[in-house]
Amino acid sequence: MSLYDIEVKTIRGLEQTLEPYRGQVLLIVNTATKCGFAPQFKGLQKLHDTYKDRGFSVLGFPSGQFANQELGTDEEVAQACELNFGVSFPLFSKIDVNGKTAHPLFQLLTKEAPGVLGSKLIKWNFTKFLVDRSGKVVKRFGPADEPEKIEGQIRELLGAEARV
């Protein structure tokens, strides 16, 4: 199964696959609005705004699996992201990222880019996966990795159009 075949639900409840993102560089992030790393939303939004016209998207997947730091409904999550952090990049419905109930997307991401010592577990909120234009997961970043530190690798994957 390709990354683009995976079915997801938008934060507004629409069922779709990731096909609309084919050919883009993606930064896929598990998020939580009540997490200590939530200020990273602003850096993620800045990356999205800077490179969206060059074939880049940040995709946010809220999860409540870590200390219940995402408790609300999808609508409440969307409002918190928009009002508190100015998020306009695509957000999706809350999912599990670990365990038997892990969403197929995160099963694929953790298989293709395992963590420390080959672990397939997501350590905490704001784990990030950088995906190239062909849908290959090229790197996994930990929760403490600030979005700004990833920018050079995003530019590299975007190629010449990012250097304009």
Secondary structure, DSSP 8 states (H G I E B T S, - for coil): --GGG-EEEBTTS-EEESGGGTTSEEEEEEE-TTSTTTTHHHHHHHHHHHHGGGTEEEEEEE--TTTT---S-HHHHHHHHHHHH---S-BB-----SSTT--HHHHHHHHHS--GGG--S--STT-EEEE-TTS-EEEEE-TTS-GGGGHHHHHHHHGGGGG-
